[in-house]
Amino acid sequence: MNRRSILLVADRTAAGPHVLDALRARAARGPCDVTLLAPATPSRSGWTWEEGQARCEAKRRMEAAASKLKRSGFAIRAVLGDFSPMEAIRDELHEHSYDEIMISTLPAHFSRWLRQDLPARAGREFDIPVTHVEAADMEAVDDSEQDRRSRPRVLLPADAELRLDRQRLERERLAVGQFGRSEVG
């Protein structure tokens, strides 16, 4: 029986139960080799990011996931890729051939990769079957990421900053009108 070669593209969900279930299903059909490709996705904790920091964080997540997958009985080769998941896949496919690409994502309402339509784009670009596995909930997320995500977040509409500036200016105008002319400066 031929060994199937699977390219698992994942970041924060790489060792989630949905991935383990999918890999077990493949292994039940016959032996398979799995390569975990972790794009060096930048942290979502800020507006800007540095490539070196993104690579270090992604490497830590990749190594933790590879260790968990190995403890679950899978032989894993782990590769840190480009920050763009599509570029990371392209780069890996230039070096190795695979029978299947498995893309693991966060739940739809959290997933940047799904907003980018990554599974469908990969399916159109590469002549390899693409399987999308989605985490059912945030339980499948890397612990440090889940801690960050569990904190309350305030989401503002796109024009919120402009409205806040207008509110500040209105308060200043009212204060000047109430207390006389204000000196700036």
PyRosetta script that sets phi, psi and omega in degrees:
from pyrosetta import init, pose_from_sequence

init()
pose = pose_from_sequence("MNRRSILLVADRTAAGPHVLDALRARAARGPCDVTLLAPATPSRSGWTWEEGQARCEAKRRMEAAASKLKRSGFAIRAVLGDFSPMEAIRDELHEHSYDEIMISTLPAHFSRWLRQDLPARAGREFDIPVTHVEAADMEAVDDSEQDRRSRPRVLLPADAELRLDRQRLERERLAVGQFGRSEVG")
pose.set_psi(1, 132.7)
pose.set_omega(1, -180.0)
pose.set_phi(2, -73.0)
pose.set_psi(2, 143.7)
pose.set_omega(2, 175.2)
pose.set_phi(3, -81.4)
pose.set_psi(3, 130.4)
pose.set_omega(3, 176.0)
pose.set_phi(4, -85.0)
pose.set_psi(4, 143.0)
pose.set_omega(4, 179.5)
pose.set_phi(5, -111.1)
pose.set_psi(5, 120.2)
pose.set_omega(5, -175.4)
pose.set_phi(6, -115.4)
pose.set_psi(6, 129.6)
pose.set_omega(6, 173.1)
pose.set_phi(7, -98.5)
pose.set_psi(7, 109.1)
pose.set_omega(7, 179.0)
pose.set_phi(8, -94.5)
pose.set_psi(8, 112.3)
pose.set_omega(8, 179.4)
pose.set_phi(9, -100.7)
pose.set_psi(9, 113.2)
pose.set_omega(9, -175.7)
pose.set_phi(10, -158.1)
pose.set_psi(10, 158.3)
pose.set_omega(10, 175.8)
pose.set_phi(11, -126.9)
pose.set_psi(11, -95.3)
pose.set_omega(11, -174.8)
pose.set_phi(12, -72.2)
pose.set_psi(12, -14.8)
pose.set_omega(12, -177.2)
pose.set_phi(13, -108.5)
pose.set_psi(13, 11.7)
pose.set_omega(13, -169.3)
pose.set_phi(14, -57.2)
pose.set_psi(14, -31.6)
pose.set_omega(14, -177.4)
pose.set_phi(15, -117.3)
pose.set_psi(15, 25.9)
pose.set_omega(15, 179.5)
pose.set_phi(16, -72.8)
pose.set_psi(16, 163.7)
pose.set_omega(16, -178.7)
pose.set_phi(17, -60.1)
pose.set_psi(17, -31.9)
pose.set_omega(17, 178.9)
pose.set_phi(18, -66.5)
pose.set_psi(18, -34.8)
pose.set_omega(18, 177.4)
pose.set_phi(19, -72.1)
pose.set_psi(19, -46.3)
pose.set_omega(19, 179.5)
pose.set_phi(20, -59.3)
pose.set_psi(20, -42.8)
pose.set_omega(20, 178.1)
pose.set_phi(21, -61.5)
pose.set_psi(21, -44.8)
pose.set_omega(21, -179.5)
pose.set_phi(22, -64.4)
pose.set_psi(22, -41.8)
pose.set_omega(22, 179.4)
pose.set_phi(23, -68.2)
pose.set_psi(23, -38.1)
pose.set_omega(23, 176.8)
pose.set_phi(24, -62.4)
pose.set_psi(24, -39.0)
pose.set_omega(24, 178.4)
pose.set_phi(25, -63.2)
pose.set_psi(25, -40.4)
pose.set_omega(25, 177.6)
pose.set_phi(26, -66.1)
pose.set_psi(26, -43.5)
pose.set_omega(26, -178.4)
pose.set_phi(27, -65.1)
pose.set_psi(27, -30.3)
pose.set_omega(27, 178.5)
pose.set_phi(28, -66.8)
pose.set_psi(28, -25.7)
pose.set_omega(28, 179.5)
pose.set_phi(29, -85.9)
pose.set_psi(29, -12.5)
pose.set_omega(29, -179.8)
pose.set_phi(30, 152.3)
pose.set_psi(30, 167.9)
pose.set_omega(30, -177.0)
pose.set_phi(31, -63.2)
pose.set_psi(31, 145.3)
pose.set_omega(31, 179.1)
pose.set_phi(32, -145.6)
pose.set_psi(32, 149.7)
pose.set_omega(32, 174.3)
pose.set_phi(33, -106.3)
pose.set_psi(33, 134.8)
pose.set_omega(33, -176.7)
pose.set_phi(34, -119.6)
pose.set_psi(34, 130.2)
pose.set_omega(34, 171.4)
pose.set_phi(35, -111.7)
pose.set_psi(35, 121.5)
pose.set_omega(35, 175.3)
pose.set_phi(36, -88.7)
pose.set_psi(36, 114.2)
pose.set_omega(36, 176.4)
pose.set_phi(37, -103.7)
pose.set_psi(37, 114.0)
pose.set_omega(37, -179.6)
pose.set_phi(38, -109.2)
pose.set_psi(38, 104.0)
pose.set_omega(38, 174.9)
pose.set_phi(39, -60.9)
pose.set_psi(39, 142.4)
pose.set_omega(39, -179.5)
pose.set_phi(40, -77.3)
pose.set_psi(40, 62.5)
pose.set_omega(40, -177.0)
pose.set_phi(41, -65.0)
pose.set_psi(41, 131.5)
pose.set_omega(41, 179.5)
pose.set_phi(42, -67.1)
pose.set_psi(42, 153.9)
pose.set_omega(42, 178.1)
pose.set_phi(43, -63.7)
pose.set_psi(43, 148.7)
pose.set_omega(43, 177.6)
pose.set_phi(44, -92.8)
pose.set_psi(44, 11.0)
pose.set_omega(44, -173.3)
pose.set_phi(45, -81.0)
pose.set_psi(45, -6.4)
pose.set_omega(45, -179.5)
pose.set_phi(46, -153.4)
pose.set_psi(46, 176.0)
pose.set_omega(46, -179.4)
pose.set_phi(47, -79.5)
pose.set_psi(47, -27.7)
pose.set_omega(47, -179.0)
pose.set_phi(48, -121.2)
pose.set_psi(48, 164.7)
pose.set_omega(48, 179.7)
pose.set_phi(49, -154.3)
pose.set_psi(49, 157.8)
pose.set_omega(49, 176.4)
pose.set_phi(50, -111.9)
pose.set_psi(50, 139.0)
pose.set_omega(50, -176.5)
pose.set_phi(51, -58.4)
pose.set_psi(51, -41.6)
pose.set_omega(51, -179.8)
pose.set_phi(52, -61.1)
pose.set_psi(52, -43.2)
pose.set_omega(52, 179.1)
pose.set_phi(53, -66.9)
pose.set_psi(53, -42.1)
pose.set_omega(53, 179.2)
pose.set_phi(54, -61.1)
pose.set_psi(54, -41.6)
pose.set_omega(54, 179.5)
pose.set_phi(55, -65.7)
pose.set_psi(55, -40.7)
pose.set_omega(55, 179.0)
pose.set_phi(56, -63.7)
pose.set_psi(56, -44.9)
pose.set_omega(56, 179.3)
pose.set_phi(57, -64.9)
pose.set_psi(57, -43.8)
pose.set_omega(57, 179.6)
pose.set_phi(58, -64.9)
pose.set_psi(58, -38.5)
pose.set_omega(58, 179.0)
pose.set_phi(59, -64.0)
pose.set_psi(59, -41.5)
pose.set_omega(59, 178.7)
pose.set_phi(60, -62.4)
pose.set_psi(60, -45.5)
pose.set_omega(60, 178.7)
pose.set_phi(61, -63.9)
pose.set_psi(61, -41.8)
pose.set_omega(61, -179.1)
pose.set_phi(62, -62.9)
pose.set_psi(62, -46.3)
pose.set_omega(62, -179.1)
pose.set_phi(63, -64.4)
pose.set_psi(63, -39.8)
pose.set_omega(63, 178.2)
pose.set_phi(64, -64.4)
pose.set_psi(64, -43.2)
pose.set_omega(64, 179.8)
pose.set_phi(65, -66.7)
pose.set_psi(65, -43.6)
pose.set_omega(65, 179.5)
pose.set_phi(66, -60.7)
pose.set_psi(66, -40.1)
pose.set_omega(66, 178.6)
pose.set_phi(67, -63.0)
pose.set_psi(67, -43.8)
pose.set_omega(67, 179.2)
pose.set_phi(68, -65.5)
pose.set_psi(68, -40.9)
pose.set_omega(68, 178.3)
pose.set_phi(69, -64.7)
pose.set_psi(69, -39.6)
pose.set_omega(69, 177.4)
pose.set_phi(70, -63.7)
pose.set_psi(70, -42.4)
pose.set_omega(70, 178.0)
pose.set_phi(71, -63.4)
pose.set_psi(71, -24.5)
pose.set_omega(71, 178.1)
pose.set_phi(72, -84.7)
pose.set_psi(72, 1.1)
pose.set_omega(72, 173.8)
pose.set_phi(73, 102.2)
pose.set_psi(73, 7.3)
pose.set_omega(73, -179.0)
pose.set_phi(74, -99.5)
pose.set_psi(74, 140.0)
pose.set_omega(74, 172.0)
pose.set_phi(75, -84.2)
pose.set_psi(75, 118.8)
pose.set_omega(75, -172.8)
pose.set_phi(76, -121.7)
pose.set_psi(76, 134.2)
pose.set_omega(76, 166.6)
pose.set_phi(77, -107.1)
pose.set_psi(77, 125.3)
pose.set_omega(77, -176.5)
pose.set_phi(78, -107.7)
pose.set_psi(78, 135.6)
pose.set_omega(78, -178.1)
pose.set_phi(79, -132.9)
pose.set_psi(79, 131.4)
pose.set_omega(79, 174.7)
pose.set_phi(80, -92.5)
pose.set_psi(80, 126.2)
pose.set_omega(80, -174.5)
pose.set_phi(81, -112.5)
pose.set_psi(81, -175.1)
pose.set_omega(81, 177.3)
pose.set_phi(82, -58.0)
pose.set_psi(82, 157.6)
pose.set_omega(82, 179.5)
pose.set_phi(83, -67.4)
pose.set_psi(83, -25.3)
pose.set_omega(83, 176.0)
pose.set_phi(84, -85.2)
pose.set_psi(84, 120.4)
pose.set_omega(84, -178.8)
pose.set_phi(85, -58.3)
pose.set_psi(85, -38.0)
pose.set_omega(85, 179.5)
pose.set_phi(86, -65.1)
pose.set_psi(86, -43.4)
pose.set_omega(86, 178.1)
pose.set_phi(87, -64.4)
pose.set_psi(87, -39.7)
pose.set_omega(87, 179.0)
pose.set_phi(88, -61.2)
pose.set_psi(88, -43.3)
pose.set_omega(88, 178.6)
pose.set_phi(89, -64.0)
pose.set_psi(89, -47.7)
pose.set_omega(89, 179.0)
pose.set_phi(90, -55.3)
pose.set_psi(90, -48.1)
pose.set_omega(90, -178.6)
pose.set_phi(91, -59.3)
pose.set_psi(91, -44.7)
pose.set_omega(91, -178.5)
pose.set_phi(92, -66.5)
pose.set_psi(92, -38.4)
pose.set_omega(92, -180.0)
pose.set_phi(93, -70.7)
pose.set_psi(93, -21.6)
pose.set_omega(93, 174.1)
pose.set_phi(94, -72.0)
pose.set_psi(94, -27.1)
pose.set_omega(94, -177.4)
pose.set_phi(95, -93.4)
pose.set_psi(95, -34.8)
pose.set_omega(95, -174.4)
pose.set_phi(96, -138.7)
pose.set_psi(96, 159.4)
pose.set_omega(96, 175.5)
pose.set_phi(97, -108.6)
pose.set_psi(97, 150.0)
pose.set_omega(97, -177.2)
pose.set_phi(98, -136.0)
pose.set_psi(98, 154.2)
pose.set_omega(98, 176.0)
pose.set_phi(99, -89.1)
pose.set_psi(99, -21.2)
pose.set_omega(99, -176.6)
pose.set_phi(100, -155.9)
pose.set_psi(100, 144.4)
pose.set_omega(100, 170.2)
pose.set_phi(101, -109.6)
pose.set_psi(101, 123.9)
pose.set_omega(101, 176.8)
pose.set_phi(102, -112.5)
pose.set_psi(102, 120.8)
pose.set_omega(102, -179.4)
pose.set_phi(103, -109.5)
pose.set_psi(103, 121.0)
pose.set_omega(103, 179.3)
pose.set_phi(104, -103.4)
pose.set_psi(104, 130.7)
pose.set_omega(104, -178.7)
pose.set_phi(105, -128.2)
pose.set_psi(105, 164.8)
pose.set_omega(105, 169.5)
pose.set_phi(106, -65.7)
pose.set_psi(106, 168.4)
pose.set_omega(106, 173.2)
pose.set_phi(107, -55.5)
pose.set_psi(107, 150.5)
pose.set_omega(107, -171.3)
pose.set_phi(108, -50.0)
pose.set_psi(108, -42.9)
pose.set_omega(108, -176.1)
pose.set_phi(109, -73.0)
pose.set_psi(109, -8.3)
pose.set_omega(109, 176.5)
pose.set_phi(110, -109.6)
pose.set_psi(110, -15.3)
pose.set_omega(110, -165.3)
pose.set_phi(111, -84.5)
pose.set_psi(111, 116.1)
pose.set_omega(111, 173.1)
pose.set_phi(112, -68.9)
pose.set_psi(112, -36.7)
pose.set_omega(112, -179.4)
pose.set_phi(113, -64.5)
pose.set_psi(113, -36.3)
pose.set_omega(113, 177.3)
pose.set_phi(114, -71.8)
pose.set_psi(114, -36.3)
pose.set_omega(114, 175.6)
pose.set_phi(115, -63.5)
pose.set_psi(115, -29.8)
pose.set_omega(115, 176.5)
pose.set_phi(116, -84.6)
pose.set_psi(116, -1.4)
pose.set_omega(116, 179.7)
pose.set_phi(117, 59.6)
pose.set_psi(117, 37.6)
pose.set_omega(117, -175.4)
pose.set_phi(118, -56.7)
pose.set_psi(118, -49.7)
pose.set_omega(118, -178.4)
pose.set_phi(119, -58.9)
pose.set_psi(119, -43.3)
pose.set_omega(119, -179.5)
pose.set_phi(120, -68.9)
pose.set_psi(120, -40.5)
pose.set_omega(120, 178.8)
pose.set_phi(121, -63.3)
pose.set_psi(121, -42.4)
pose.set_omega(121, 178.3)
pose.set_phi(122, -64.3)
pose.set_psi(122, -39.9)
pose.set_omega(122, 178.8)
pose.set_phi(123, -62.7)
pose.set_psi(123, -36.3)
pose.set_omega(123, 178.8)
pose.set_phi(124, -74.3)
pose.set_psi(124, -36.2)
pose.set_omega(124, -173.1)
pose.set_phi(125, -83.2)
pose.set_psi(125, -35.8)
pose.set_omega(125, -173.1)
pose.set_phi(126, -108.3)
pose.set_psi(126, 141.2)
pose.set_omega(126, -178.7)
pose.set_phi(127, -88.4)
pose.set_psi(127, 52.3)
pose.set_omega(127, -178.6)
pose.set_phi(128, -138.5)
pose.set_psi(128, 140.1)
pose.set_omega(128, 176.1)
pose.set_phi(129, -59.1)
pose.set_psi(129, 135.0)
pose.set_omega(129, 178.7)
pose.set_phi(130, -114.8)
pose.set_psi(130, 128.5)
pose.set_omega(130, 176.7)
pose.set_phi(131, -114.3)
pose.set_psi(131, 132.9)
pose.set_omega(131, 176.2)
pose.set_phi(132, -105.2)
pose.set_psi(132, 125.6)
pose.set_omega(132, 173.3)
pose.set_phi(133, -118.4)
pose.set_psi(133, 130.3)
pose.set_omega(133, -174.0)
pose.set_phi(134, -116.5)
pose.set_psi(134, 133.5)
pose.set_omega(134, 176.0)
pose.set_phi(135, -62.5)
pose.set_psi(135, 136.1)
pose.set_omega(135, -179.4)
pose.set_phi(136, -71.9)
pose.set_psi(136, -30.6)
pose.set_omega(136, -179.5)
pose.set_phi(137, -155.8)
pose.set_psi(137, -175.2)
pose.set_omega(137, -176.3)
pose.set_phi(138, -77.9)
pose.set_psi(138, 0.3)
pose.set_omega(138, 176.8)
pose.set_phi(139, -63.6)
pose.set_psi(139, -24.7)
pose.set_omega(139, -176.7)
pose.set_phi(140, -85.1)
pose.set_psi(140, 3.3)
pose.set_omega(140, -174.0)
pose.set_phi(141, -90.6)
pose.set_psi(141, 144.1)
pose.set_omega(141, 174.8)
pose.set_phi(142, -46.7)
pose.set_psi(142, 134.4)
pose.set_omega(142, -173.1)
pose.set_phi(143, -53.4)
pose.set_psi(143, -45.2)
pose.set_omega(143, -177.8)
pose.set_phi(144, -65.0)
pose.set_psi(144, -34.6)
pose.set_omega(144, 177.4)
pose.set_phi(145, -69.9)
pose.set_psi(145, -39.8)
pose.set_omega(145, -179.7)
pose.set_phi(146, -65.1)
pose.set_psi(146, -39.4)
pose.set_omega(146, 177.5)
pose.set_phi(147, -58.3)
pose.set_psi(147, -44.3)
pose.set_omega(147, -180.0)
pose.set_phi(148, -65.5)
pose.set_psi(148, -41.3)
pose.set_omega(148, -177.8)
pose.set_phi(149, -71.5)
pose.set_psi(149, -23.6)
pose.set_omega(149, -176.9)
pose.set_phi(150, -77.3)
pose.set_psi(150, -13.6)
pose.set_omega(150, 177.5)
pose.set_phi(151, -71.7)
pose.set_psi(151, 146.5)
pose.set_omega(151, 179.2)
pose.set_phi(152, -62.8)
pose.set_psi(152, 141.7)
pose.set_omega(152, 178.8)
pose.set_phi(153, -122.4)
pose.set_psi(153, 147.0)
pose.set_omega(153, 175.1)
pose.set_phi(154, -110.1)
pose.set_psi(154, 118.4)
pose.set_omega(154, 178.2)
pose.set_phi(155, -101.1)
pose.set_psi(155, 126.3)
pose.set_omega(155, -179.3)
pose.set_phi(156, -109.8)
pose.set_psi(156, 144.6)
pose.set_omega(156, 174.3)
pose.set_phi(157, -62.5)
pose.set_psi(157, 162.3)
pose.set_omega(157, -176.0)
pose.set_phi(158, -57.9)
pose.set_psi(158, -32.6)
pose.set_omega(158, -177.4)
pose.set_phi(159, -93.1)
pose.set_psi(159, 11.5)
pose.set_omega(159, -175.5)
pose.set_phi(160, -62.0)
pose.set_psi(160, -41.0)
pose.set_omega(160, -178.6)
pose.set_phi(161, -62.3)
pose.set_psi(161, -42.4)
pose.set_omega(161, 178.3)
pose.set_phi(162, -62.3)
pose.set_psi(162, -43.4)
pose.set_omega(162, 178.8)
pose.set_phi(163, -64.7)
pose.set_psi(163, -38.7)
pose.set_omega(163, 178.3)
pose.set_phi(164, -64.3)
pose.set_psi(164, -40.0)
pose.set_omega(164, 176.0)
pose.set_phi(165, -62.2)
pose.set_psi(165, -42.5)
pose.set_omega(165, 178.7)
pose.set_phi(166, -63.4)
pose.set_psi(166, -40.8)
pose.set_omega(166, 178.6)
pose.set_phi(167, -63.9)
pose.set_psi(167, -40.9)
pose.set_omega(167, 178.3)
pose.set_phi(168, -62.5)
pose.set_psi(168, -46.2)
pose.set_omega(168, 179.3)
pose.set_phi(169, -62.3)
pose.set_psi(169, -39.0)
pose.set_omega(169, 178.7)
pose.set_phi(170, -65.1)
pose.set_psi(170, -41.6)
pose.set_omega(170, 177.6)
pose.set_phi(171, -62.7)
pose.set_psi(171, -42.0)
pose.set_omega(171, 178.6)
pose.set_phi(172, -64.1)
pose.set_psi(172, -40.7)
pose.set_omega(172, 179.5)
pose.set_phi(173, -62.9)
pose.set_psi(173, -43.7)
pose.set_omega(173, 179.0)
pose.set_phi(174, -65.3)
pose.set_psi(174, -39.8)
pose.set_omega(174, 179.3)
pose.set_phi(175, -64.1)
pose.set_psi(175, -40.5)
pose.set_omega(175, 178.4)
pose.set_phi(176, -65.0)
pose.set_psi(176, -43.5)
pose.set_omega(176, 179.6)
pose.set_phi(177, -64.6)
pose.set_psi(177, -34.0)
pose.set_omega(177, -176.7)
pose.set_phi(178, -80.3)
pose.set_psi(178, -35.8)
pose.set_omega(178, -172.6)
pose.set_phi(179, -113.2)
pose.set_psi(179, 11.1)
pose.set_omega(179, -178.8)
pose.set_phi(180, 89.9)
pose.set_psi(180, -176.8)
pose.set_omega(180, -176.1)
pose.set_phi(181, -65.5)
pose.set_psi(181, 135.2)
pose.set_omega(181, -179.0)
pose.set_phi(182, -98.0)
pose.set_psi(182, 139.9)
pose.set_omega(182, 175.0)
pose.set_phi(183, -90.0)
pose.set_psi(183, 130.3)
pose.set_omega(183, 176.6)
pose.set_phi(184, -111.6)
pose.set_psi(184, 127.6)
pose.set_omega(184, 171.6)
pose.set_phi(185, 124.9)
pose.dump_pdb("model.pdb")
